[in-house]
Amino acid sequence: MDRAPGLSVRLKLALSYAGFLMLAGALLLAAVAVFLMRYRQVARDVMDVVIAPPGTYLLRAFAPAAIAVMAFLLVFGLLGGWILAGRMLAPLTRITDATRTAANGSLSHRIRLPGRRDEFHELADAFDTMLARLEAHVAEQQRFAANASHELRTPLAITQTLLDVARNDPKRDAGELVDRLHVVNARAIDLTEALLLLSRADQRSFSRERVDLSLIAEEATETLLPFAEKRSLTIETSGDLTPTIGSHALLLQMTTNLVHNAVVHNLPGQGTVWVTTRVHHESAVLTVENTGEKLTQELISTLAEPFQRGTERIHTDHAGVGLGLAIVKSITQAHDGTLTLTPRAAGGLRVTVQLPAAPLHARRCD
């Protein structure tokens, strides 16, 4: 890459070193000259005036040596400064090369700067950390885009097939076709809205205000209570005032997804869902537990992945769009919180969301 006209940092450092060295040399020579002049004056006062050489003679005798010394200091300063600047800026060259490599699309390269831990070493480590996060983020986005494209293509393909069948068979019952198209279209709309919500959470493009997780949990529970009663399930809520800072709409969506997931993946006719909120060690904690089949830790580790249900990809005949826990994870991270999924010993799942607790007197913030 061509550099814009101007002095390089290495040349500037070399000139600075040489200039500082010449200034120190000039001061030293000036001190020697002053000493010689004082020596001449003392010699004139103490000894004979003839013995003390004239001042002009001393200056003429001293000037060539001073010029030679200054020339040596200039050459020595420039050469030594150039070498020292090169050694000092060598780590910066490696960082620059890594930056250019990353700019060309390769995020797998790492600097891994050796040597003692100085400012350049800290910069290189920070850059390596940034590259690692970028690589993981890009890989996740690419995987998510591929999954989203597949899931959006499926209902569109089904719609196209239904329309082709209807066109080839005009006598087919139109009511059945409309019903099936309505189901497929509703799924496509739900998937699109979920994708938009997930993107909004990832970009953190929302206003923040003081909210109470206990009230949000009650609101989400009341909304899903008819759905739970239809499946003969019990929802139990408990908790005290649990203040935090965030988006009420996103946190409500997060809680609703958790309770809905707990209802869907439960034991029909005999299951229970527990929703609790509390403040623990300056964290606002929301816990949603449900009864169900026993789960392994390996299976649970995949539940928050987009378009996943356990270790299997979801398909169009399953309820939901496979983004429930993925949205919960994104909303939690957007609020600087943590999401923990653990299996219950008796069967089922325990989901814990920890968010920063709000101070006692919090103002609305953006």
C-alpha positions in Angstrom: 0.0 0.0 0.0 1.4 3.4 -1.0 2.0 5.9 1.8 0.9 9.5 1.4 3.7 12.0 0.9 5.5 12.9 4.1 8.1 11.6 6.5 7.8 8.1 7.9 7.5 7.5 11.6 10.9 5.8 11.6 12.6 8.7 9.9 10.9 11.1 12.3 12.2 9.1 15.3 15.7 8.9 13.8 15.7 12.7 13.3 14.5 13.2 16.8 17.2 10.9 18.2 19.9 12.7 16.1 18.6 16.1 17.0 18.5 15.3 20.7 22.0 13.9 20.6 23.3 17.0 18.8 21.6 19.3 21.3 23.2 17.3 24.1 26.6 17.5 22.3 26.3 21.2 21.7 25.5 21.8 25.3 28.5 19.7 26.3 30.8 21.6 23.9 29.5 24.9 25.2 30.2 23.9 28.7 33.8 22.9 27.7 34.2 26.3 25.9 33.0 28.2 29.0 35.4 26.1 31.1 38.3 27.0 28.8 37.5 30.7 28.9 37.3 30.6 32.7 40.6 28.8 32.8 42.2 31.5 30.6 40.9 34.2 32.9 42.2 32.4 36.0 45.5 31.9 34.4 45.8 35.6 33.6 45.0 36.6 37.1 47.2 34.2 38.9 50.2 33.8 36.5 51.7 36.0 33.9 49.6 37.4 31.2 51.9 36.0 28.5 51.5 32.5 29.8 47.7 32.6 29.3 46.9 32.2 25.6 44.6 34.8 24.0 40.8 34.0 23.9 40.6 34.1 20.1 43.4 31.5 19.9 41.6 29.2 22.2 38.4 29.5 20.1 40.2 28.9 16.9 41.9 25.8 18.3 38.7 24.5 19.8 36.4 25.1 16.8 37.7 22.3 14.5 37.4 19.7 17.2 33.9 20.9 18.1 32.8 20.7 14.5 34.3 17.2 14.1 32.5 16.1 17.3 29.2 17.6 16.1 29.5 15.9 12.7 30.2 12.6 14.4 27.3 13.0 16.7 25.0 13.8 13.7 26.0 10.7 11.7 26.0 8.5 14.8 22.6 9.9 15.9 21.0 9.4 12.5 22.4 5.9 12.0 21.8 4.7 15.6 18.4 6.4 15.6 17.4 4.7 12.4 18.4 1.3 13.7 16.8 1.8 17.1 13.6 3.1 15.5 13.4 0.1 13.2 13.7 -2.3 16.1 11.2 -0.4 18.2 8.7 -0.2 15.3 9.1 -3.8 14.2 6.0 -5.0 16.2 4.0 -2.2 14.6 4.9 -3.5 11.2 3.6 -7.0 12.1 0.3 -5.4 13.4 0.0 -3.4 10.1 0.5 -6.6 8.0 -2.1 -8.4 10.1 -4.5 -5.5 9.6 -4.0 -5.6 5.8 -4.6 -9.4 5.8 -7.8 -8.9 7.8 -8.9 -6.1 5.4 -8.5 -8.6 2.5 -11.0 -10.9 4.1 -8.8 -13.3 6.1 -9.8 -13.2 9.8 -8.0 -16.4 10.8 -4.5 -14.7 10.9 -3.2 -13.9 14.4 -0.2 -11.7 15.3 0.9 -13.6 18.5 3.6 -11.0 19.2 6.5 -12.6 21.2 8.6 -10.8 23.8 8.0 -8.8 26.9 4.6 -7.3 27.6 4.8 -3.7 26.6 2.4 -1.3 24.9 2.9 -2.9 21.5 2.3 -6.4 23.0 -1.0 -5.2 24.6 -2.1 -3.7 21.3 -1.3 -6.9 19.4 -3.2 -9.0 22.0 -6.2 -6.7 21.8 -6.1 -6.9 18.0 -5.9 -10.8 18.1 -8.9 -10.8 20.5 -10.8 -8.5 18.1 -10.0 -10.7 15.1 -11.2 -13.8 17.0 -14.5 -12.2 17.9 -14.9 -10.9 14.4 -14.2 -14.3 12.9 -16.7 -16.0 15.3 -19.3 -13.3 14.6 -18.9 -13.6 10.8 -19.1 -17.3 10.9 -22.2 -17.1 13.1 -23.8 -14.6 10.7 -23.0 -16.7 7.7 -24.4 -19.8 9.3 -27.5 -17.9 10.4 -28.0 -16.4 6.9 -27.8 -19.8 5.3 -30.3 -21.3 7.8 -32.6 -18.3 7.4 -32.5 -18.6 3.6 -33.4 -22.3 3.9 -36.2 -21.7 6.3 -37.7 -18.8 4.3 -37.4 -20.8 1.0 -39.4 -23.7 2.5 -42.8 -22.0 3.0 -42.4 -20.2 -0.3 -41.7 -23.5 -2.1 -44.8 -25.0 -0.4 -46.9 -22.0 -1.5 -45.7 -22.4 -5.0 -46.5 -26.1 -5.0 -50.0 -25.5 -3.7 -50.7 -22.9 -6.3 -49.4 -25.2 -9.1 -51.7 -28.0 -7.9 -54.7 -25.6 -7.8 -53.9 -24.3 -11.3 -53.6 -27.8 -12.7 -56.7 -29.0 -10.9 -59.4 -26.3 -11.1 -62.0 -28.6 -9.5 -60.0 -28.9 -6.3 -61.7 -27.6 -3.1 -60.7 -23.9 -2.8 -61.4 -23.8 0.9 -58.8 -26.5 1.7 -56.3 -24.6 -0.5 -56.9 -21.3 1.3 -56.6 -23.0 4.7 -53.2 -24.5 3.8 -52.0 -21.3 2.3 -53.0 -19.4 5.4 -51.0 -21.8 7.6 -47.9 -21.6 5.4 -48.2 -17.8 5.1 -48.6 -17.4 8.9 -45.4 -19.4 9.4 -43.5 -17.2 6.9 -44.8 -14.1 8.7 -43.8 -15.4 12.1 -40.3 -16.3 10.8 -39.8 -12.9 9.2 -40.9 -11.1 12.4 -38.6 -13.3 14.5 -35.7 -12.5 12.2 -36.4 -8.8 12.5 -36.6 -9.0 16.2 -33.3 -11.0 16.4 -31.6 -8.4 14.2 -32.9 -5.6 16.4 -31.5 -7.3 19.5 -28.1 -8.0 17.8 -27.8 -4.4 16.7 -28.9 -3.0 20.2 -31.0 -0.4 18.4 -33.4 0.2 21.3 -34.0 2.7 24.1 -33.4 1.7 27.7 -35.5 2.4 30.7 -36.0 1.2 34.2 -38.2 -2.0 34.2 -39.3 -4.6 36.7 -38.7 -8.2 35.7 -41.3 -9.5 38.2 -44.0 -7.4 36.4 -42.8 -8.5 33.0 -42.9 -12.2 34.1 -46.4 -11.8 35.4 -47.5 -10.1 32.1 -45.9 -12.9 30.0 -47.5 -15.6 32.2 -51.0 -14.1 32.0 -50.7 -14.0 28.2 -49.7 -17.6 27.9 -52.0 -18.9 30.7 -54.8 -19.9 28.3 -52.3 -21.8 26.2 -51.0 -23.6 29.2 -54.5 -24.5 30.5 -55.4 -25.9 27.1 -52.5 -28.3 27.5 -53.5 -29.0 31.1 -50.3 -27.5 32.5 -49.7 -25.4 35.6 -47.7 -22.1 35.7 -46.4 -20.9 39.1 -44.9 -17.5 39.5 -43.1 -15.9 42.4 -40.6 -13.2 43.0 -40.0 -9.8 44.6 -39.2 -6.4 43.0 -36.5 -7.1 40.4 -35.4 -3.8 38.7 -33.1 -3.7 35.7 -32.4 -1.3 32.8 -33.5 -2.2 29.3 -36.2 -2.4 26.7 -39.6 -3.4 28.1 -40.7 -4.8 24.7 -37.6 -6.9 24.2 -37.5 -8.2 27.8 -41.2 -9.0 27.5 -40.5 -10.9 24.3 -37.6 -12.7 26.0 -39.7 -13.8 28.9 -42.7 -14.8 26.7 -40.4 -17.0 24.6 -39.0 -18.7 27.7 -42.4 -19.4 29.2 -43.8 -20.5 25.8 -40.8 -22.8 25.3 -41.4 -24.2 28.8 -45.1 -24.9 28.0 -44.4 -26.5 24.6 -41.6 -28.8 25.8 -43.4 -30.1 28.8 -45.4 -33.2 29.9 -49.0 -32.7 28.6 -51.6 -33.1 31.2 -49.3 -33.3 34.2 -46.5 -30.8 33.7 -45.6 -27.6 35.6 -43.8 -24.4 34.8 -42.1 -22.3 37.5 -41.3 -18.6 36.8 -39.3 -16.8 39.5 -37.5 -13.5 39.7 -35.0 -12.2 42.3 -32.1 -9.9 42.9 -28.8 -11.7 43.6 -25.4 -10.1 43.9 -26.3 -6.9 42.0 -27.9 -9.0 39.3 -31.6 -9.2 38.3 -32.3 -12.9 37.9 -35.1 -14.5 35.9 -35.5 -18.3 36.1 -37.9 -20.4 34.1 -38.1 -24.1 34.8 -40.3 -26.8 33.4 -40.9 -30.5 33.9 -40.3 -32.9 31.0 -38.0 -35.6 29.7 -34.5 -35.8 31.0 -32.0 -33.9 28.9 -28.2 -34.2 28.4 -25.8 -31.3 28.6 -24.7 -32.0 25.1 -28.2 -31.6 23.8 -28.8 -28.5 25.9 -25.7 -26.8 24.5 -27.4 -26.7 21.0 -30.8 -25.3 22.1 -29.9 -21.6 21.7 -28.7 -22.1 18.2 -31.0 -20.6 15.5 -33.3 -23.1 13.7 -32.4 -25.9 16.1 -34.5 -28.2 18.3 -32.1 -30.2 20.3 -29.6 -31.7 17.9 -32.1 -31.8 15.0 -33.0 -29.0 12.6 -36.6 -28.1 12.8 -38.9 -28.5 9.8 -42.1 -26.8 8.7 -44.4 -29.3 10.5 -43.0 -28.4 13.9 -44.5 -25.6 16.1 -42.6 -22.4 16.1 -39.8 -21.2 13.9 -36.8 -22.4 15.8 -35.7 -19.0 17.0 -37.2 -18.8 20.5 -34.1 -19.4 22.6 -31.9 -17.8 19.9 -33.9 -14.6 20.4 -33.7 -15.0 24.2 -29.9 -15.3 23.9 -29.5 -12.2 21.7 -31.8 -10.1 23.9 -29.9 -11.2 27.0 -26.5 -10.3 25.4 -27.9 -7.0 24.1 -28.7 -6.2 27.8 -25.2 -7.2 28.9 -26.5 -10.3 30.6 -25.9 -14.0 30.6 -28.0 -17.0 29.6 -27.6 -20.3 31.4 -29.3 -23.5 30.4 -29.1 -26.5 32.7 -31.0 -29.9 32.9 -33.2 -30.6 35.9 -32.4 -33.8 37.8 -36.0 -34.8 37.7 -36.3 -34.0 34.0 -37.0 -30.9 32.1 -35.0 -27.7 31.7 -33.9 -24.7 33.9 -33.2 -21.4 32.1 -31.6 -18.6 34.0 -31.2 -15.1 32.8 -28.9 -12.7 34.7 -29.1 -9.0 33.9 -27.4 -6.0 35.6 -29.7 -4.9 38.4 -30.8 -1.2 38.2 -29.8 1.2 41.0 -32.4 2.4 43.4 -32.8 5.7 41.7 -32.3 5.2 37.9 -33.3 7.7 35.3 -34.4 6.9 31.8 -31.3 6.5 29.5 -30.8 6.0 25.8 
